[in-house]
Amino acid sequence: ITRSGTNEFRGSGVLNIRNSALNANTWSNNKQIVRGVWTPGRPRWQNENEYTGSLGGPIIKNKTFFFTLWSQQFERQRNTMRPAVLTDCARNGIFRYWDGWANGNINTVTSTIGNNPTIAAVDSSGNPLRPATNPNGTPYSGQLRYFSVFGPLLNSPARPDCSDAIVEQKPWDSFRTGIDPAGVSQKYLTVMPHANIFDGGDGLNTAIYQWVRSAHGNANLGTASGTSYEADNKQINIKIDHNFNARHKVAVNYSHQWVDNEYIRNPTVQWPGGYSSPTIRRPRVLTANFTSTLTPNLLNEARFGYRANWHYVWAPWEVPDAKQREVPLSLLQQGSQGYPIAYQPATIGSTAPDNFQVNGNYFSCMTDCAQQGNHTPLFNYADTMSWTKGKHAFKGGVDIRFQYSRGYETPTAPIPKASGGAGLNPTQVFRNNPSMPSLVANNETMANQVLYFLAGSLNSAQQYYFIQKPDQLTQWSSYLDQTRKLTDAHQNDFSVFFKDDWKVRPSFTLNLGMRYEYYGVPYEGAGLTPAPVGGGIALFGVSGRSFDRWMRPDNGVDTSLLTKMELVGPNTPNPDKSLYKNDWNNFGPAVGFAWQLPWFGKGKTNVRGGYQITYVKGASLSTLVNSIFLTQGFLNLAQTQGPTNGSYFNLQNLPGLIPIPPSSLPLAPIPLTKPSQDGNAFDSNYVSPYIQNLTLSVTRDISRNVNLDVRYIGTRGMKLNGVYNLNVPDVFYNPTLFDALERTRRGEDVPLFDQMFMGLNLNPGVRGCDPSNPAALCGPVDGRTQRGSAHLRQSVSATGAAGSPTFRSALANGDYASLAGGLNIFNGTGTGAAGTVVGVPGERGTVLRRANKGFNVPGGTAIAGGPVVPAGLFPENWITANPQLNNANFYTNSGKSNYHSLQVQSTVRAMQGLTFQGTYVWSRALEVPTTLNGYTNPVEREKDYILNVNHVTHDFRSFGIYDLPFGPGKLFFRDSSGWTARLIEGWQTSFIVNLSTGSPASIGATYNSSGTAYPTGLYTNSVPDVVGPFSVKSGKVNWNGDFGNFFAPNTYAKTADPQCAAVAAELRSYCTLQAVTDAKSGQILLQNPQPGKRGTLGRQTLYLPGQWSFDAALSKRMRIAESKSLQFRVDATNILNHPLPNLALSNVNNNPYTTPPGLNINSDVPFGFIQDKGSPSVTGSEKFREFKAQLRFDF
């Protein structure tokens, strides 16, 4: 709200200063050790200067007034960057490890549990640190090992960077024989800095390069969305008030803001010289309010509003500054026909932010760097009329809003992109290699990743095609036609209300009202709104049109039910159709009362209450832009995993495969090839969500200065906007597949996998598939000596995208959801008769498709000497409902919430210079999740009725202001005068004290693959089984130096999960599941759920540590003249420098229900472990003492 001018010229000048020189250092910085010496890291330096000037006064006295405000902020920051980089030996392809141990950095807490015992492998200078013991506790008997990822070493490297290593010309991997032949990996090594800190990465092969980056902002994308202002910005506000006469007046407001920042995808892992993207934001707001007093008891207010924002974020290679474009442009690859290719090398390491990830350094990006921009205006027209008649005060009005967003989005940037990784030819050359004795699984995985990066190995490539007009049905547009896919999302809504405030008696008022709300169905302005023919239920595709047939492996494939897309809504051939039906019955009653009790003193006690239903906008423009507009048919995601014969895919043969041909024409039927593109659609019966609110309060004036208010607030959200995936793998409802996986995991050989993999070799170049001859190389599955189950237990093919678990690790850990999903899209491994043919670019699931034709039967595959396998065992929808889509995201009213609270508030007003307000809240907030990753099992959504992530049981918030009793008329120096009085009067202190219990969290039971959590039990949000006396209320934070624990010392320990002992012998070293035990008795208390089971502990059952804060301020106001004053103020936040435990929580994969690593029973740290005081993984999130000063002049 902008203030108005008056008949006097008045204004102010304000200077706000924030400089971190007086701030405390962070707790994580203070524990840093470099080369054996305590060397505190440098805190984030911030110098923020903001000045504001305002002036208001008359244009025409008593008639027209103005008020204007100008504000400008200058932001300067120096942030510590900590990217993970390859160590000098690893840059030369030399991998190092200690026998029997997984490598760890200097902060690694030793863990001997499971199959990957971990220990600090280096000292603070990066020198290898010999372990004192073997994992079993005996004196260490191993040594430091060196090996080249390319081939056998002919010598032991002596130089610190291993540059004197001689590699025999007998490569381990026949495909990856040396460093990238295309020379691209060498370019990345050239710009990659050298490690100088060894408290991150694995210490021996990856470590940290720590440096300080100067910037004009916090490099946060929040400045583009309007949630952050730590950047250079300026703003002007102007307001004009004009009185036409005594009955009519108008007020016009205008504001314009300029925000300029830089964006880094990960704010802590930038390399020196790495590109930070310019980000601009230009919001503007114009409002006009015309008020007319039509009669003494009739008032009309007409309002107009216009709000618009422009924001743009450039990709690395597109920035306006030519010098800044140089390095990103040099790292773009070139395809044929003039197409550029954005390349993201393979990730090395398992857990962010300590894994090496070029994408985070923003030299390049695959799918998640910001390439976005839009213009988003909102037009608002409203009118309200108020009429007073006797005991009634009537008010009614209408509010109409038109909104659209025209721009382009990051997910669908059409530039071709390629990502590094294993592809269809994963390596297993380091497994059981005699040249690498005692190499544990984690080190083996990292060695594979180093090889993929240095060799320039590719996992996949992709590019988007799109249409720009509804009649574009014969040819796609591409990056060469337009470097951005533009969309124009529209949504309109209006509301009408009427209410009566009826003063039944002087002490009792009744409020009655009704509100009608309409939220229009969103659409694309150019006539490009895609929807399945038949509505959202058509996402089931060939499996039917009913939830009764969901998760049924016996559905059969009905090709007459193929999912087909059409354009609906305005400017399309189907203007009478829409994404979902219009919802016209959103009537929300409101009833309230206010009663002044006649007892306990007149006017001292008031009771108020009310009930209201309000409707909210469920479908938003962001849902349209980021989901509906990504649907097949309207958009085509063309993908490839390399040459169609399955041969090796790398940077050398990448250019010839770009452009990737699209799999179908615009809006043509989508083939049953299991493409990697999602389908998104609304439930045709989707309606506007609504909220029920119930309030009751009692307010009591205890004295002239003291007030007490007791309130109950209840809120119930119904039919909330939710989404779930209809294409989750059907494994837990597919008894044939589930039984085969169970038996294969135990070590049995199941005929089903012989029938699935007949004639294929899943493990070329690997030994051990034939139990009768374990030294022999694996050959094609034949159902006799080469069994499909044995091949599956050995396979390191990824179950999904790069970084996803391998078949071997998913099977070992009981992750059947990932395993079934991988089998559904598996294209085999390698080439020739032992592999399988990909077919066409983007086709997936060729192994099942081939097996479904049968073997040695008409129409099937002929395998000499092989058995007869009938056709039809593996139909296209055997594992997922719709083989035309990757995920089939169904938007519907699946969510609900429930909130109850008791609030007690006391206010003390100006009592001997003290003003105070304290509020205590007891509350409980429950919900059924609404996000894609929010459910444990989307079929049983109601079983996930859990505490909301923002739930707080007890919360106390208070603030107070105290005028110091100094100066004329005060307790001290009451007779002072002149400059002495001016100096000692006007001092004021204030404080804010907040205390709250912790938010809920889950004890997790997920396992890790390349930094991503994967489930045990069911689909997501895995929690353990309780099998012993474990109490979730037993937690209490304990500190031991820099580290802490959620539980008392020596309370809990870990051991291998009993499941690992029950898996096949060849899988045990890859089973990383653990169990929590009583540290004294060894009794197992928590263990992982069995596949297909929901953990008995439940979700959101543990409370994280409570938090408290104490902020204070001191100010001095000095009157210079009758109408002029000067004020100086200093604010201190977290004045006691109180640390908070580093919970390392983040919203992973858009799932807010994440678990601190120490509370995941399968993590590599002790159960309950707290890494730090504070939260160093997120820039600016650590709580330390900060100061801010303000100087204000009023006239």
Secondary structure, 3 states (H helix, E strand, C coil): CCCCCCCCCEEEEEEEEEEHHHCCCCHHHHCCEECCEECCCCCCEEEEEEEEEEEEEEEECCCEEEEEEEEEEEEEEEEEECCEEECHHHHCCEEEEECCCEEECCCCCCECCCCCCEEECECCCCCECCCCECCCCCECCCCEEEEECCCCECCCCCCCCCCCCCECCCCCCCCCCCCCCCCHHHHHHHHCCCCCECCCCCCCCEEECCEEEEECECCCCHHHHCCCCCEEEEEEEEEEEEECCCCEEEEEEEEEEEEEEEECCCCCCCCCCCCCEEEEECCEEEEEEEEEEEECCEEEEEEEEEEECEEEECCHHHCCCHHHHHHHHHHCEECHHHCEEEEECCCECCCCCCCECHHHHCCCCCCCCCCEEEECCEEEEEEEEEEEECCEEEEEEEEEEEEEEEEECCCCCCCCEEEECCCCCCCCCCCCCCCCCCCCHHHHHHHHHHHHHHHCEEEEEEEEEECCCCCCCCCCECCCCCCCCCEEEEEEEEEEEEEEEEEEECCEEEEEEEEEEEECCCEECCCCCEEECCCHHHHHHHHCCCHHHCCCCCCCCCHHHCCCEEECCCCCCCCCCCCCCCCCCCEEEEEEEEEECCCCCCCCEEEEEEEEEEECCCCCHHHHHHCHHHCECCEEEEEECCCCCCCCCECCCCHHHCCCCCCCCCCCCCCCCCCCCCEEEECCCCCCCEEEEEEEEEEEECCCCEEEEEEEEEEEEEEEEEEEECCCCCCCCCHHHHHHHHHHHHCCCCHHHHHHHECCCCCCCCECCCCCCCCCECCCECCCCCCHHHHHHHCCCECCCCCCCEHHHHHHCCCHHHHHHHHHHCCCCCCHHHCCCCCCCCCCCHHHHHHHCCECCCCCECCCCCCCECCCCCCCCCCCCCCCCCCEEEEEEEEEEEEEEEEEEEEEEEECCEEEEEEEEEEEEEEECCCCCCCCCHHHHHHHCEECCCCCCEEEEEEEEEECCECCCCCECCCCCHHHHHHHCCEEEEEEEEEECCCEECCECCEEECCEEECCCCCCCCCCEECCCCCCCCCCCEEECCEEECCCCCCEEEEECHHHHHCCHHHHHHCCCEEEEECCCCCEEEECCCCCCCCCCCCCCEECCCEEEEEEEEEEEEEEECCEEEEEEEEEECCCCCCCECCCCCCECCECCCCCHHHECCCCCCCCEECCECCCCCCCCCCCCEEEEEEEEEC
